[in-house]
């Protein structure tokens, strides 16, 4: 079984967010998919298989962290689209059937790929007791990101506060079942990004996610309203780092990025 590791939301190897990608003939049992994702041990591993022609989608797609299946994953969707296009397995826009509905990935001539994802509905929320101490910062605002993303979005005082976060991941996971997306406005938009973020998901086996596409379906509407523009660029300020172009279109959010295949090998135990 062929397996690839792809760095998504990156234009060079060893940046962005790595994802495992396996193209299958059909999905095996969930236990097998979960075991492979645990073995790959990246934030997500994507599994896809082709669907019969004439339907609403071209490929079925699922995403697994090392410990569980998730409802929405942007970077592994980008990685899968990159593999399909770079190998010639699919031409043009590709429609994925997923837990979050049909998602479309459209390649551009410059090598970038744009994902069409559902916009996360944002509602005010209360920060769980102890979460501020576990995170290491007191938020200015807290919002719930709805069922598909399922995390808390917290705005911090400034960009430096986001960079300086050193959360207690065990304590953060104990005080909240939800992950935390920490964000702030860019201090210097002249550097090419409008807002920064970092994402912490200890309860799904990811202490800090390098670049999180799904989080940007919440960050896009939040910052578009604050900044008065529908097109923005986000910098996810993890150690690997990556930039995500966002465009808010009502109930849909477009995310644009690049991807690089860094490993192309064979999974012997399948």
Beta strands, then each sheet from edge to edge (+ up, - down):
strand 1: 2-8
strand 2: 17-24
strand 3: 44-50
strand 4: 59-64
strand 5: 69-70
strand 6: 94-98
strand 7: 101-107
strand 8: 113-118
strand 9: 123-124
strand 10: 141-144
strand 11: 152-155
strand 12: 180-185
strand 13: 195-201
strand 14: 206-209
strand 15: 231-236
strand 16: 242-249
strand 17: 252-257
strand 18: 259-266
sheet 1: 5+ 4- 3+ 2+ 1- 18+
sheet 2: 5+ 4- 6- 7+ 8- 17+ 16- 15+ 13+ 12- 11- 10+ 9-
sheet 3: 5+ 4- 6- 7+ 8- 17+ 16- 15+ 13+ 14-
end
